[in-house]
Amino acid sequence: MNKVMKEMISTLLYLLSVLCLTWLVITFVGQRTEVDGSSMEPMLSNGDNLIVDKITYRFRDPQRYDIIVFPFKYQENTYYIKRIIGLPGETVQIDEQGNIYINGEVLPENYGREIIRADTVGIAINPIVLGEDEYFVMGDNRNNSSDSRTEIVGNIKREDIIGRAWVRIWPLNKFGILKHQ
């Protein structure tokens, strides 16, 4: 009987340690998330499953063109995934021809799925000065994305960034680490 009790306690401790380790990884290292919608096409599509790296930004600041995950402030348990365009302290503006300007100079990038239409420039038609802890984000599907160009999303504070999209794990035919183009 003593041997059975020791085996049960050993198994229970093993399961408890696995649960604790899983919680630590999900809370501080990475977690799975699913893309809902088309705002990041063509890079990410509706239904794609990703691993979000939650540890990198503990050691370095987010970089321009990183794809990040952050909570939508008006709906609980809703997260947005967007690409960083503007960095802290910069001024971002988008003209009616769809050109993105950072500190008055055109941003050389080709992540957008299409040219930004004049009716989707939003509040970025006027210069937006980012605070020392703020980021300007956009979806790659520029004309079909709710992002920093809208007042409902606005600038993203550093403390609100959960992590960066790191690896696409599903669907398998798109498996791979997400890299800058």
Secondary structure by P-SEA (a helix, b strand, c coil): caaaaaaaaaaaaaaaaaaaaaaaaaaccbbbbbbccccccccccccbbbbbbccccccccccccccccccccccccbbbbbbbcccccbbbbbccccccccccccccccccccccccccccccccbbbbcccbbbbbbcccccccccccccccccccccccccccccccccccccccccc
